[in-house]
Amino acid sequence: MKKTAIVTLMMMSVLFAFVLVFNPQRASGSKNPVSAATGTPLPDSVQQFVKKTCMDCHADGGNFLAKGKVNFSEWDKYSPEKQKEKAVSICKELTKHGMPTGKWRKNNPDKVPVQADIDMMCRWALSLQK
Ligand code: HEC
């Protein structure tokens, strides 16, 4: 009986050590566990551009399909990896004039991205890849 108790105790401490090693954040009771996992906010120029050009669809309250791909309302909560990945596809879509969609372009001719916007967005996407 006593032996079982000791074995159980040993197994518990091995398990505990495992948690300590592989989950240092929770184990140390970090006060700021979110900051390590989230990426960088959008710079002002990018924020202004996407607000004008993309957030009719790619934001809370926007198009369901669009939000699923990129949601600029949630951008700050994306992990750095996700931000990198999304920024690249944003640059790609803009470069091939895939976004905004054709219908939106027709309805908002004054807001259609110009080459300078596309360049700015792609420079930003590139800056995230470091
Ligand atoms: C009129 C609504 C609308 C606007 C405006 C719009 N999008 Fe989209 N976007 C969509 C929809 C719907 C999808 C998902 C379906 C698809 O991929 O075609 C999408 C998908 C995407 C994707 C994912 C593509 C893929 O296949 O992985 C990216 C990146 C994207 N949009 C970027 C943008 C950017 C950047 C802007 C602003 C310059 C923008 N979109 C403006 C509707 C929109």
Backbone and ligand atoms as CSV (ligand in chain L), in Angstrom:
chain,resi,resn,atom,element,x,y,z
A,1,MET,N,N,0.845,-1.208,0.000
A,1,MET,CA,C,0.000,0.000,0.000
A,1,MET,C,C,0.873,1.247,0.000
A,2,LYS,N,N,1.856,1.256,0.888
A,2,LYS,CA,C,2.739,2.407,1.003
A,2,LYS,C,C,3.529,2.603,-0.288
A,3,LYS,N,N,3.943,1.441,-0.840
A,3,LYS,CA,C,4.728,1.474,-2.070
A,3,LYS,C,C,3.927,2.137,-3.205
A,4,THR,N,N,2.656,1.780,-3.273
A,4,THR,CA,C,1.781,2.354,-4.313
A,4,THR,C,C,1.715,3.872,-4.164
A,5,ALA,N,N,1.627,4.286,-2.904
A,5,ALA,CA,C,1.538,5.718,-2.647
A,5,ALA,C,C,2.796,6.428,-3.140
A,6,ILE,N,N,3.951,5.820,-2.891
A,6,ILE,CA,C,5.221,6.431,-3.306
A,6,ILE,C,C,5.308,6.496,-4.828
A,7,VAL,N,N,4.904,5.397,-5.460
A,7,VAL,CA,C,4.941,5.367,-6.927
A,7,VAL,C,C,4.015,6.449,-7.494
A,8,THR,N,N,2.837,6.539,-6.907
A,8,THR,CA,C,1.887,7.561,-7.365
A,8,THR,C,C,2.489,8.948,-7.213
A,9,LEU,N,N,3.119,9.185,-6.076
A,9,LEU,CA,C,3.726,10.477,-5.796
A,9,LEU,C,C,4.819,10.793,-6.826
A,10,MET,N,N,5.611,9.749,-7.142
A,10,MET,CA,C,6.686,9.949,-8.114
A,10,MET,C,C,6.119,10.295,-9.483
A,11,MET,N,N,5.056,9.588,-9.839
A,11,MET,CA,C,4.444,9.851,-11.137
A,11,MET,C,C,3.874,11.258,-11.197
A,12,MET,N,N,3.318,11.680,-10.081
A,12,MET,CA,C,2.750,13.029,-10.006
A,12,MET,C,C,3.841,14.077,-10.193
A,13,SER,N,N,4.994,13.841,-9.553
A,13,SER,CA,C,6.045,14.854,-9.659
A,13,SER,C,C,6.670,14.873,-11.051
A,14,VAL,N,N,6.724,13.712,-11.695
A,14,VAL,CA,C,7.209,13.682,-13.077
A,14,VAL,C,C,6.258,14.489,-13.961
A,15,LEU,N,N,4.981,14.282,-13.734
A,15,LEU,CA,C,3.960,15.001,-14.494
A,15,LEU,C,C,4.085,16.507,-14.263
A,16,PHE,N,N,4.311,16.852,-13.022
A,16,PHE,CA,C,4.426,18.262,-12.655
A,16,PHE,C,C,5.641,18.893,-13.341
A,17,ALA,N,N,6.751,18.146,-13.342
A,17,ALA,CA,C,7.963,18.634,-13.993
A,17,ALA,C,C,7.708,18.840,-15.482
A,18,PHE,N,N,6.967,17.942,-16.055
A,18,PHE,CA,C,6.612,18.017,-17.476
A,18,PHE,C,C,5.867,19.313,-17.778
A,19,VAL,N,N,4.889,19.588,-16.927
A,19,VAL,CA,C,4.082,20.802,-17.109
A,19,VAL,C,C,4.981,22.025,-16.980
A,20,LEU,N,N,5.884,21.990,-16.017
A,20,LEU,CA,C,6.798,23.116,-15.804
A,20,LEU,C,C,7.659,23.368,-17.031
A,21,VAL,N,N,8.167,22.276,-17.591
A,21,VAL,CA,C,9.077,22.409,-18.722
A,21,VAL,C,C,8.342,22.843,-19.984
A,22,PHE,N,N,7.204,22.210,-20.232
A,22,PHE,CA,C,6.546,22.459,-21.512
A,22,PHE,C,C,5.503,23.565,-21.481
A,23,ASN,N,N,5.178,24.030,-20.322
A,23,ASN,CA,C,4.196,25.107,-20.240
A,23,ASN,C,C,4.669,26.173,-19.255
A,24,PRO,N,N,5.819,26.773,-19.543
A,24,PRO,CA,C,6.414,27.691,-18.574
A,24,PRO,C,C,5.519,28.885,-18.263
A,25,GLN,N,N,4.727,29.306,-19.285
A,25,GLN,CA,C,3.930,30.502,-19.072
A,25,GLN,C,C,2.900,30.317,-17.976
A,26,ARG,N,N,2.152,29.204,-18.071
A,26,ARG,CA,C,1.114,28.993,-17.083
A,26,ARG,C,C,1.741,28.667,-15.729
A,27,ALA,N,N,2.800,27.873,-15.753
A,27,ALA,CA,C,3.416,27.439,-14.510
A,27,ALA,C,C,3.973,28.617,-13.715
A,28,SER,N,N,4.513,29.609,-14.414
A,28,SER,CA,C,5.100,30.737,-13.702
A,28,SER,C,C,4.037,31.776,-13.349
A,29,GLY,N,N,2.787,31.514,-13.743
A,29,GLY,CA,C,1.706,32.438,-13.431
A,29,GLY,C,C,1.942,33.799,-14.057
A,30,SER,N,N,2.406,33.795,-15.285
A,30,SER,CA,C,2.709,35.057,-15.960
A,30,SER,C,C,1.520,36.008,-15.942
A,31,LYS,N,N,1.789,37.254,-15.660
A,31,LYS,CA,C,0.717,38.251,-15.614
A,31,LYS,C,C,0.285,38.649,-17.007
A,32,ASN,N,N,1.124,38.364,-17.989
A,32,ASN,CA,C,0.878,38.880,-19.325
A,32,ASN,C,C,0.991,37.777,-20.367
A,33,PRO,N,N,0.165,36.735,-20.239
A,33,PRO,CA,C,0.355,35.584,-21.125
A,33,PRO,C,C,-0.052,35.858,-22.567
A,34,VAL,N,N,-0.883,36.881,-22.790
A,34,VAL,CA,C,-1.403,37.140,-24.132
A,34,VAL,C,C,-0.372,37.842,-25.019
A,35,SER,N,N,0.375,38.764,-24.435
A,35,SER,CA,C,1.246,39.603,-25.245
A,35,SER,C,C,2.269,38.786,-26.039
A,36,ALA,N,N,2.697,37.671,-25.479
A,36,ALA,CA,C,3.692,36.869,-26.168
A,36,ALA,C,C,3.120,36.234,-27.426
A,37,ALA,N,N,1.807,35.980,-27.418
A,37,ALA,CA,C,1.203,35.237,-28.519
A,37,ALA,C,C,0.610,36.133,-29.597
A,38,THR,N,N,0.387,37.400,-29.303
A,38,THR,CA,C,-0.265,38.259,-30.286
A,38,THR,C,C,0.760,39.053,-31.081
A,39,GLY,N,N,0.361,39.426,-32.278
A,39,GLY,CA,C,1.258,40.132,-33.175
A,39,GLY,C,C,1.218,41.635,-32.976
A,40,THR,N,N,1.624,42.361,-34.014
A,40,THR,CA,C,1.700,43.817,-33.928
A,40,THR,C,C,0.434,44.454,-34.508
A,41,PRO,N,N,0.020,45.576,-33.942
A,41,PRO,CA,C,-1.150,46.274,-34.487
A,41,PRO,C,C,-0.839,46.841,-35.872
A,42,LEU,N,N,-1.874,47.180,-36.615
A,42,LEU,CA,C,-1.681,47.765,-37.938
A,42,LEU,C,C,-1.126,49.182,-37.800
A,43,PRO,N,N,-0.138,49.529,-38.608
A,43,PRO,CA,C,0.314,50.921,-38.618
A,43,PRO,C,C,-0.816,51.827,-39.115
A,44,ASP,N,N,-0.755,53.118,-38.782
A,44,ASP,CA,C,-1.839,54.044,-39.132
A,44,ASP,C,C,-2.190,54.039,-40.621
A,45,SER,N,N,-1.155,54.064,-41.463
A,45,SER,CA,C,-1.407,54.134,-42.907
A,45,SER,C,C,-2.180,52.909,-43.380
A,46,VAL,N,N,-1.813,51.737,-42.847
A,46,VAL,CA,C,-2.474,50.485,-43.222
A,46,VAL,C,C,-3.897,50.484,-42.675
A,47,GLN,N,N,-4.017,50.901,-41.444
A,47,GLN,CA,C,-5.325,50.972,-40.788
A,47,GLN,C,C,-6.293,51.832,-41.609
A,48,GLN,N,N,-5.814,53.002,-42.024
A,48,GLN,CA,C,-6.664,53.916,-42.793
A,48,GLN,C,C,-7.082,53.300,-44.117
A,49,PHE,N,N,-6.119,52.663,-44.776
A,49,PHE,CA,C,-6.403,52.060,-46.072
A,49,PHE,C,C,-7.436,50.941,-45.948
A,50,VAL,N,N,-7.235,50.025,-45.005
A,50,VAL,CA,C,-8.155,48.880,-44.909
A,50,VAL,C,C,-9.544,49.316,-44.416
A,51,LYS,N,N,-9.564,50.358,-43.606
A,51,LYS,CA,C,-10.847,50.871,-43.131
A,51,LYS,C,C,-11.669,51.367,-44.312
A,52,LYS,N,N,-10.996,52.057,-45.195
A,52,LYS,CA,C,-11.673,52.640,-46.354
A,52,LYS,C,C,-12.017,51.570,-47.398
A,53,THR,N,N,-11.107,50.603,-47.574
A,53,THR,CA,C,-11.173,49.729,-48.744
A,53,THR,C,C,-11.595,48.295,-48.468
A,54,CYS,N,N,-11.346,47.805,-47.264
A,54,CYS,CA,C,-11.552,46.371,-47.012
A,54,CYS,C,C,-12.591,46.079,-45.928
A,55,MET,N,N,-12.752,47.020,-44.989
A,55,MET,CA,C,-13.514,46.673,-43.781
A,55,MET,C,C,-15.032,46.707,-43.957
A,56,ASP,N,N,-15.506,47.060,-45.146
A,56,ASP,CA,C,-16.936,46.873,-45.423
A,56,ASP,C,C,-17.265,45.392,-45.295
A,57,CYS,N,N,-16.313,44.559,-45.670
A,57,CYS,CA,C,-16.509,43.105,-45.648
A,57,CYS,C,C,-15.646,42.417,-44.588
A,58,HIS,N,N,-14.354,42.821,-44.533
A,58,HIS,CA,C,-13.403,42.127,-43.652
A,58,HIS,C,C,-13.363,42.743,-42.263
A,59,ALA,N,N,-14.490,42.748,-41.570
A,59,ALA,CA,C,-14.548,43.274,-40.205
A,59,ALA,C,C,-15.775,42.710,-39.525
A,60,ASP,N,N,-15.823,42.825,-38.211
A,60,ASP,CA,C,-17.015,42.413,-37.476
A,60,ASP,C,C,-18.222,43.105,-38.110
A,61,GLY,N,N,-19.261,42.347,-38.376
A,61,GLY,CA,C,-20.434,42.918,-39.018
A,61,GLY,C,C,-20.338,42.935,-40.534
A,62,GLY,N,N,-19.207,42.449,-41.047
A,62,GLY,CA,C,-19.022,42.419,-42.494
A,62,GLY,C,C,-19.478,41.109,-43.109
A,63,ASN,N,N,-18.906,40.806,-44.266
A,63,ASN,CA,C,-19.274,39.589,-45.002
A,63,ASN,C,C,-18.732,38.354,-44.282
A,64,PHE,N,N,-19.593,37.366,-44.115
A,64,PHE,CA,C,-19.229,36.166,-43.351
A,64,PHE,C,C,-18.015,35.446,-43.946
A,65,LEU,N,N,-18.019,35.255,-45.254
A,65,LEU,CA,C,-16.908,34.568,-45.924
A,65,LEU,C,C,-15.623,35.385,-45.831
A,66,ALA,N,N,-15.756,36.688,-46.029
A,66,ALA,CA,C,-14.587,37.573,-45.991
A,66,ALA,C,C,-13.937,37.577,-44.613
A,67,LYS,N,N,-14.774,37.674,-43.590
A,67,LYS,CA,C,-14.298,37.691,-42.198
A,67,LYS,C,C,-13.520,36.432,-41.859
A,68,GLY,N,N,-14.019,35.317,-42.413
A,68,GLY,CA,C,-13.355,34.040,-42.146
A,68,GLY,C,C,-11.929,34.016,-42.675
A,69,LYS,N,N,-11.675,34.751,-43.732
A,69,LYS,CA,C,-10.326,34.801,-44.321
A,69,LYS,C,C,-9.456,35.819,-43.598
A,70,VAL,N,N,-9.942,37.023,-43.514
A,70,VAL,CA,C,-9.229,38.094,-42.808
A,70,VAL,C,C,-10.265,38.963,-42.110
A,71,ASN,N,N,-10.064,39.162,-40.802
A,71,ASN,CA,C,-10.947,40.071,-40.065
A,71,ASN,C,C,-10.088,41.159,-39.435
A,72,PHE,N,N,-10.149,42.344,-40.012
A,72,PHE,CA,C,-9.287,43.433,-39.516
A,72,PHE,C,C,-9.706,43.911,-38.126
A,73,SER,N,N,-10.948,43.635,-37.720
A,73,SER,CA,C,-11.354,43.979,-36.351
A,73,SER,C,C,-10.611,43.110,-35.337
A,74,GLU,N,N,-10.188,41.940,-35.793
A,74,GLU,CA,C,-9.529,40.984,-34.894
A,74,GLU,C,C,-8.018,40.955,-35.102
A,75,TRP,N,N,-7.512,41.815,-35.953
A,75,TRP,CA,C,-6.107,41.737,-36.356
A,75,TRP,C,C,-5.141,41.677,-35.175
A,76,ASP,N,N,-5.373,42.520,-34.189
A,76,ASP,CA,C,-4.452,42.593,-33.046
A,76,ASP,C,C,-4.403,41.295,-32.256
A,77,LYS,N,N,-5.427,40.464,-32.426
A,77,LYS,CA,C,-5.463,39.197,-31.688
A,77,LYS,C,C,-4.803,38.067,-32.469
A,78,TYR,N,N,-4.481,38.300,-33.732
A,78,TYR,CA,C,-3.816,37.272,-34.525
A,78,TYR,C,C,-2.395,37.045,-33.990
A,79,SER,N,N,-1.933,35.813,-34.096
A,79,SER,CA,C,-0.552,35.533,-33.713
A,79,SER,C,C,0.382,36.144,-34.753
A,80,PRO,N,N,1.648,36.384,-34.396
A,80,PRO,CA,C,2.591,36.935,-35.383
A,80,PRO,C,C,2.650,36.092,-36.650
A,81,GLU,N,N,2.573,34.752,-36.495
A,81,GLU,CA,C,2.635,33.857,-37.662
A,81,GLU,C,C,1.430,34.076,-38.568
A,82,LYS,N,N,0.271,34.179,-37.951
A,82,LYS,CA,C,-0.954,34.374,-38.719
A,82,LYS,C,C,-0.913,35.736,-39.419
A,83,GLN,N,N,-0.426,36.742,-38.727
A,83,GLN,CA,C,-0.333,38.073,-39.324
A,83,GLN,C,C,0.572,38.064,-40.547
A,84,LYS,N,N,1.716,37.392,-40.409
A,84,LYS,CA,C,2.657,37.293,-41.529
A,84,LYS,C,C,1.997,36.673,-42.739
A,85,GLU,N,N,1.341,35.541,-42.483
A,85,GLU,CA,C,0.677,34.776,-43.531
A,85,GLU,C,C,-0.424,35.605,-44.207
A,86,LYS,N,N,-1.257,36.233,-43.385
A,86,LYS,CA,C,-2.373,37.018,-43.914
A,86,LYS,C,C,-1.858,38.226,-44.690
A,87,ALA,N,N,-0.816,38.862,-44.168
A,87,ALA,CA,C,-0.283,40.057,-44.837
A,87,ALA,C,C,0.216,39.704,-46.231
A,88,VAL,N,N,0.828,38.532,-46.374
A,88,VAL,CA,C,1.314,38.100,-47.684
A,88,VAL,C,C,0.144,37.899,-48.641
A,89,SER,N,N,-0.927,37.232,-48.172
A,89,SER,CA,C,-2.040,37.027,-49.106
A,89,SER,C,C,-2.761,38.338,-49.412
A,90,ILE,N,N,-2.728,39.279,-48.473
A,90,ILE,CA,C,-3.318,40.598,-48.740
A,90,ILE,C,C,-2.541,41.287,-49.869
A,91,CYS,N,N,-1.213,41.253,-49.757
A,91,CYS,CA,C,-0.369,41.844,-50.809
A,91,CYS,C,C,-0.631,41.159,-52.150
A,92,LYS,N,N,-0.733,39.837,-52.119
A,92,LYS,CA,C,-0.981,39.073,-53.357
A,92,LYS,C,C,-2.311,39.469,-53.984
A,93,GLU,N,N,-3.371,39.503,-53.175
A,93,GLU,CA,C,-4.703,39.859,-53.676
A,93,GLU,C,C,-4.692,41.250,-54.298
A,94,LEU,N,N,-4.027,42.187,-53.613
A,94,LEU,CA,C,-3.998,43.561,-54.115
A,94,LEU,C,C,-3.214,43.638,-55.425
A,95,THR,N,N,-2.094,42.918,-55.463
A,95,THR,CA,C,-1.230,42.973,-56.646
A,95,THR,C,C,-1.951,42.441,-57.886
A,96,LYS,N,N,-2.731,41.367,-57.694
A,96,LYS,CA,C,-3.441,40.821,-58.857
A,96,LYS,C,C,-4.840,41.431,-59.006
A,97,HIS,N,N,-5.103,42.513,-58.272
A,97,HIS,CA,C,-6.382,43.222,-58.306
A,97,HIS,C,C,-7.553,42.277,-58.026
A,98,GLY,N,N,-7.299,41.300,-57.135
A,98,GLY,CA,C,-8.339,40.344,-56.757
A,98,GLY,C,C,-9.252,40.901,-55.682
A,99,MET,N,N,-8.737,41.852,-54.900
A,99,MET,CA,C,-9.506,42.492,-53.828
A,99,MET,C,C,-9.317,43.991,-53.924
A,100,PRO,N,N,-10.304,44.791,-53.607
A,100,PRO,CA,C,-11.682,44.408,-53.311
A,100,PRO,C,C,-12.356,43.764,-54.517
A,101,THR,N,N,-13.517,43.190,-54.273
A,101,THR,CA,C,-14.210,42.447,-55.324
A,101,THR,C,C,-14.732,43.384,-56.426
A,102,GLY,N,N,-15.009,42.815,-57.586
A,102,GLY,CA,C,-15.428,43.590,-58.747
A,102,GLY,C,C,-16.653,44.448,-58.499
A,103,LYS,N,N,-17.623,43.860,-57.800
A,103,LYS,CA,C,-18.872,44.576,-57.552
A,103,LYS,C,C,-18.619,45.798,-56.657
A,104,TRP,N,N,-17.787,45.583,-55.647
A,104,TRP,CA,C,-17.460,46.669,-54.723
A,104,TRP,C,C,-16.758,47.800,-55.475
A,105,ARG,N,N,-15.854,47.413,-56.377
A,105,ARG,CA,C,-15.138,48.413,-57.172
A,105,ARG,C,C,-16.103,49.280,-57.965
A,106,LYS,N,N,-17.092,48.595,-58.546
A,106,LYS,CA,C,-18.077,49.321,-59.357
A,106,LYS,C,C,-18.868,50.311,-58.509
A,107,ASN,N,N,-19.213,49.869,-57.293
A,107,ASN,CA,C,-20.011,50.725,-56.410
A,107,ASN,C,C,-19.196,51.804,-55.706
A,108,ASN,N,N,-17.880,51.596,-55.638
A,108,ASN,CA,C,-17.025,52.558,-54.928
A,108,ASN,C,C,-15.830,52.982,-55.778
A,109,PRO,N,N,-16.099,53.527,-56.953
A,109,PRO,CA,C,-14.997,53.828,-57.878
A,109,PRO,C,C,-13.964,54.792,-57.272
A,110,ASP,N,N,-14.411,55.659,-56.400
A,110,ASP,CA,C,-13.500,56.643,-55.802
A,110,ASP,C,C,-12.582,56.031,-54.746
A,111,LYS,N,N,-12.901,54.809,-54.292
A,111,LYS,CA,C,-12.090,54.191,-53.223
A,111,LYS,C,C,-11.213,53.042,-53.721
A,112,VAL,N,N,-11.272,52.744,-54.996
A,112,VAL,CA,C,-10.483,51.640,-55.550
A,112,VAL,C,C,-8.991,51.908,-55.307
A,113,PRO,N,N,-8.260,50.886,-54.817
A,113,PRO,CA,C,-6.837,51.095,-54.508
A,113,PRO,C,C,-6.040,51.535,-55.735
A,114,VAL,N,N,-5.146,52.498,-55.520
A,114,VAL,CA,C,-4.229,52.908,-56.583
A,114,VAL,C,C,-2.891,52.205,-56.352
A,115,GLN,N,N,-2.005,52.295,-57.327
A,115,GLN,CA,C,-0.719,51.593,-57.238
A,115,GLN,C,C,0.057,51.956,-55.964
A,116,ALA,N,N,-0.012,53.224,-55.566
A,116,ALA,CA,C,0.718,53.660,-54.363
A,116,ALA,C,C,0.191,52.933,-53.120
A,117,ASP,N,N,-1.136,52.697,-53.092
A,117,ASP,CA,C,-1.721,51.956,-51.965
A,117,ASP,C,C,-1.184,50.532,-51.944
A,118,ILE,N,N,-1.177,49.919,-53.132
A,118,ILE,CA,C,-0.735,48.530,-53.241
A,118,ILE,C,C,0.730,48.409,-52.808
A,119,ASP,N,N,1.553,49.350,-53.281
A,119,ASP,CA,C,2.978,49.348,-52.906
A,119,ASP,C,C,3.136,49.480,-51.392
A,120,MET,N,N,2.358,50.392,-50.823
A,120,MET,CA,C,2.443,50.629,-49.384
A,120,MET,C,C,2.073,49.363,-48.611
A,121,MET,N,N,0.995,48.698,-49.042
A,121,MET,CA,C,0.534,47.489,-48.364
A,121,MET,C,C,1.559,46.354,-48.492
A,122,CYS,N,N,2.174,46.249,-49.647
A,122,CYS,CA,C,3.149,45.173,-49.845
A,122,CYS,C,C,4.443,45.433,-49.072
A,123,ARG,N,N,4.815,46.708,-48.971
A,123,ARG,CA,C,5.989,47.048,-48.145
A,123,ARG,C,C,5.723,46.668,-46.691
A,124,TRP,N,N,4.511,46.953,-46.248
A,124,TRP,CA,C,4.125,46.602,-44.878
A,124,TRP,C,C,4.163,45.076,-44.690
A,125,ALA,N,N,3.608,44.353,-45.665
A,125,ALA,CA,C,3.603,42.880,-45.589
A,125,ALA,C,C,5.038,42.357,-45.494
A,126,LEU,N,N,5.908,42.961,-46.284
A,126,LEU,CA,C,7.315,42.547,-46.292
A,126,LEU,C,C,7.972,42.843,-44.940
A,127,SER,N,N,7.613,43.983,-44.361
A,127,SER,CA,C,8.237,44.388,-43.091
A,127,SER,C,C,7.874,43.431,-41.956
A,128,LEU,N,N,6.760,42.723,-42.111
A,128,LEU,CA,C,6.354,41.773,-41.062
A,128,LEU,C,C,7.130,40.457,-41.145
A,129,GLN,N,N,7.796,40.214,-42.277
A,129,GLN,CA,C,8.396,38.885,-42.507
A,129,GLN,C,C,9.728,38.697,-41.779
A,130,LYS,N,N,10.193,39.692,-41.039
A,130,LYS,CA,C,11.490,39.575,-40.357
A,130,LYS,C,C,11.428,38.574,-39.209
L,1,HEC,C1,C,-17.216,43.435,-51.060
L,1,HEC,C2,C,-16.595,42.693,-50.012
L,1,HEC,C3,C,-15.097,42.646,-49.954
L,1,HEC,C4,C,-14.216,43.705,-49.920
L,1,HEC,C5,C,-14.506,45.182,-49.985
L,1,HEC,C6,C,-12.900,43.107,-49.776
L,1,HEC,N1,N,-12.985,41.743,-49.737
L,1,HEC,FE1,FE,-11.471,40.427,-49.482
L,1,HEC,N2,N,-12.764,38.858,-49.583
L,1,HEC,C7,C,-14.127,38.975,-49.726
L,1,HEC,C8,C,-14.715,37.644,-49.710
L,1,HEC,C9,C,-16.197,37.349,-49.835
L,1,HEC,C10,C,-13.650,36.740,-49.560
L,1,HEC,C11,C,-13.733,35.222,-49.438
L,1,HEC,C12,C,-14.014,34.553,-50.704
L,1,HEC,C13,C,-12.865,34.611,-51.624
L,1,HEC,O1,O,-11.740,34.208,-51.235
L,1,HEC,O2,O,-13.079,35.033,-52.748
L,1,HEC,C14,C,-12.436,37.533,-49.502
L,1,HEC,C15,C,-11.164,36.996,-49.363
L,1,HEC,C16,C,-10.025,37.745,-49.173
L,1,HEC,C17,C,-8.708,37.180,-48.942
L,1,HEC,C18,C,-8.368,35.722,-48.892
L,1,HEC,C19,C,-8.057,35.225,-50.255
L,1,HEC,C20,C,-7.789,33.746,-50.235
L,1,HEC,O3,O,-8.301,33.078,-51.138
L,1,HEC,O4,O,-7.106,33.277,-49.333
L,1,HEC,C21,C,-7.847,38.234,-48.784
L,1,HEC,C22,C,-6.362,38.156,-48.516
L,1,HEC,C23,C,-8.624,39.441,-48.934
L,1,HEC,N3,N,-9.930,39.107,-49.170
L,1,HEC,C24,C,-8.103,40.697,-48.823
L,1,HEC,C25,C,-8.834,41.863,-49.005
L,1,HEC,C26,C,-8.260,43.188,-48.913
L,1,HEC,C27,C,-6.807,43.482,-48.580
L,1,HEC,C28,C,-9.271,44.065,-49.163
L,1,HEC,C29,C,-9.164,45.557,-49.245
L,1,HEC,C30,C,-8.205,46.082,-50.140
L,1,HEC,C31,C,-10.483,43.293,-49.405
L,1,HEC,N4,N,-10.179,41.966,-49.304
L,1,HEC,C32,C,-11.728,43.838,-49.691
L,1,HEC,C33,C,-14.849,40.142,-49.831
L,1,HEC,C34,C,-14.320,41.425,-49.835
